[in-house]
Amino acid sequence: MKQFAVIGLGNFGAMVAKTLTELKCKVTAIDIDKARVQPLQEQSSLVAVLADATDRKFLENLGVEHFDCIIVSTG
C-alpha cells in the first residue's frame, strides 16, 4: 500500500487527502489549523495531525523519509 503525506488541508489539500484514501492509499494529513484537521479526523481511513509542518523535528519524528510521496499544498 502506498503511503502519502499531505501538508496543508485547504480546499486542494483536503480533496487530495480524501481522494487518496478512496484509492486505498495510506494518508497522513497535516495542518496547523485545528478547524481544517478536525473534519478529517472523523475519517477512519486516514491520520489527520494538528502540527506545524515547518518544524523539522516534527517531520523527522513522523518519519517522512519513509513516505512514498509528500504533497505540499500551502498558501
Secondary structure, 3 states (H helix, E strand, C coil): CCEEEEECCCHHHHHHHHHHHHCCCEEEEEECCHHHHHHHHCCCCEEEEECCCCCHHHHHHHCHHHCCEEEECCC
